Amino acid sequence: MRVIEGSLRLKGNEKVAIINGRFNHIITDRLVEGAKDSFKRHGGNEENLDLILVPGAFEIPFALEKHYQVENMMLFVVLEQL
């Protein structure tokens, strides 16, 4: 099996937002923890990381649009368990 890996290194000043649906939080809370851990392990500064919680998958696009218009984010990570 071939394994192809990249070597992502952040500068530390990138602003990132995680948008997560609270529905089925037993699963999605673990997804958020994994995303936060990956962000920090690749050099991200936790001060530049926002967590946006919405009730469920239906509200995610609205939260994404609203936060995108207000904040100057470099990346959005959307998590939801369907």
Secondary structure per residue as TSV (DSSP state, phi and psi in degrees):
chain	resnum	aa	ss	phi	psi
A	1	M	-	360.0	132.7
A	2	R	-	-87.4	135.8
A	3	V	-	-114.9	124.0
A	4	I	-	-115.4	119.5
A	5	E	-	-126.4	147.0
A	6	G	-	-102.1	173.8
A	7	S	-	-127.9	76.9
A	8	L	-	-75.6	125.9
A	9	R	-	-129.4	124.6
A	10	L	-	-89.2	155.8
A	11	K	-	-79.7	-23.1
A	12	G	S	105.2	-10.7
A	13	N	-	-107.6	6.0
A	14	E	-	-73.5	133.7
A	15	K	-	-96.0	125.6
A	16	V	E	-130.6	141.5
A	17	A	E	-122.3	135.5
A	18	I	E	-104.4	124.7
A	19	I	E	-109.4	125.1
A	20	N	E	-135.4	136.0
A	21	G	E	-82.4	134.5
A	22	R	-	-77.1	-17.4
A	23	F	T	-60.7	134.2
A	24	N	T	60.2	47.6
A	25	H	H	-61.9	-19.8
A	26	I	H	-59.5	-36.9
A	27	I	H	-87.7	-47.5
A	28	T	H	-69.0	-27.5
A	29	D	H	-61.7	-37.3
A	30	R	H	-69.0	-35.8
A	31	L	H	-63.8	-40.6
A	32	V	H	-64.2	-45.6
A	33	E	H	-59.1	-41.5
A	34	G	H	-64.4	-41.0
A	35	A	H	-65.6	-42.7
A	36	K	H	-62.9	-44.0
A	37	D	H	-62.5	-44.4
A	38	S	H	-63.2	-42.0
A	39	F	H	-59.0	-46.6
A	40	K	H	-68.8	-40.4
A	41	R	H	-64.9	-24.9
A	42	H	T	-95.8	13.6
A	43	G	T	99.1	8.3
A	44	G	-	-74.9	149.0
A	45	N	-	-95.4	122.7
A	46	E	G	-61.7	-21.8
A	47	E	G	-64.5	-24.5
A	48	N	G	-98.5	15.5
A	49	L	E	-113.2	124.0
A	50	D	E	-109.1	143.6
A	51	L	E	-116.6	119.5
A	52	I	E	-110.8	118.4
A	53	L	E	-103.7	131.5
A	54	V	E	-126.2	161.4
A	55	P	S	-60.5	-40.8
A	56	G	S	-162.4	-171.1
A	57	A	G	-64.1	-31.5
A	58	F	G	-61.8	-34.9
A	59	E	G	-85.2	-10.7
A	60	I	H	-58.6	-48.0
A	61	P	H	-60.7	-35.3
A	62	F	H	-68.2	-41.3
A	63	A	H	-65.5	-40.5
A	64	L	H	-61.2	-47.8
A	65	E	H	-63.2	-45.1
A	66	K	H	-64.7	-46.4
A	67	H	H	-68.2	-35.3
A	68	Y	H	-63.4	-38.0
A	69	Q	H	-72.4	-29.9
A	70	V	H	-92.5	-43.1
A	71	E	S	-101.9	157.6
A	72	N	-	-100.9	74.7
A	73	M	-	-90.5	147.2
A	74	M	S	-87.9	-32.1
A	75	L	E	-151.1	142.8
A	76	F	E	-117.6	133.9
A	77	V	E	-112.5	120.2
A	78	V	E	-107.7	124.7
A	79	L	E	-122.2	133.4
A	80	E	-	-162.8	141.2
A	81	Q	-	-101.4	121.1
A	82	L	-	-101.5	360.0
